[in-house]
Amino acid sequence: MSDPPRKSPGGAARQIALATELPFLLVAGVAVGGVLGYFLDHWWHTKPAMMLILGALGFFAGVRELLRRLAKSDTDSSSGSGS
């Protein structure tokens, strides 16, 4: 009789850490892009253009990083549950 596969220690803690980290990725991307755009707008006198463009780029970079981390955590959890 074989033992059932054991979960890796810290699996729940890793999932909680990932869940609390993911929203900050989106917010940080938009915030950094928006702040850089704001200063470029102030310097180049192009009021909302660069802030909107860089804020959108920050959002897409945040979504890309979020998807990358979710895919990585998915492959980590599926590879750790084998016999």
C-alpha positions in Angstrom: 0.0 0.0 0.0 1.5 3.3 -1.1 1.2 6.6 0.7 -0.9 9.3 -1.0 1.2 12.1 -2.5 2.0 14.8 0.0 1.6 18.5 -0.7 4.7 20.5 -0.5 5.1 22.5 2.7 4.2 26.1 2.4 1.8 25.6 -0.5 -1.0 27.5 1.1 1.3 30.3 2.3 2.7 30.5 -1.3 -0.8 30.9 -2.7 -1.7 33.5 -0.2 1.5 35.5 -0.9 0.8 35.3 -4.6 -2.9 36.4 -4.2 -1.8 39.4 -2.1 1.0 40.3 -4.5 -0.9 40.2 -7.8 -3.1 43.4 -7.4 0.0 45.4 -6.6 1.5 44.5 -10.0 -1.3 46.2 -11.8 -1.4 49.2 -9.5 2.4 49.7 -9.6 2.6 49.5 -13.4 -0.1 52.1 -13.9 1.3 54.3 -11.1 4.9 54.2 -12.4 3.8 54.8 -16.0 1.4 57.6 -15.0 4.0 59.4 -12.9 6.7 59.2 -15.6 4.1 60.4 -18.1 3.1 63.3 -15.8 6.7 64.5 -15.6 7.2 64.1 -19.3 4.0 66.1 -20.0 5.1 68.8 -17.6 8.5 68.9 -19.3 7.3 68.8 -22.9 4.0 70.8 -22.3 1.8 68.0 -23.7 -0.6 67.8 -20.9 -2.4 64.5 -20.7 -0.9 62.7 -23.7 2.2 61.0 -22.2 0.5 60.3 -18.9 -2.3 58.4 -20.7 0.1 56.5 -23.0 2.6 55.5 -20.3 -0.2 54.7 -17.9 -1.7 52.3 -20.5 1.7 50.8 -21.2 2.2 50.3 -17.4 -1.2 48.6 -17.3 -0.3 46.2 -20.1 3.1 45.5 -18.6 1.4 44.7 -15.2 -1.1 42.4 -16.9 1.8 40.6 -18.7 3.7 40.1 -15.5 0.6 38.9 -13.7 -0.1 36.3 -16.4 3.6 35.3 -16.3 3.5 34.8 -12.6 0.2 32.9 -12.7 1.6 30.5 -15.4 4.8 30.0 -13.3 2.8 29.2 -10.2 0.6 26.8 -12.1 3.6 24.9 -13.5 5.2 24.9 -10.1 2.1 23.4 -8.4 1.5 20.8 -11.1 5.1 19.6 -11.2 5.3 19.3 -7.4 2.3 17.0 -7.0 3.8 14.0 -9.0 4.9 10.7 -7.4 
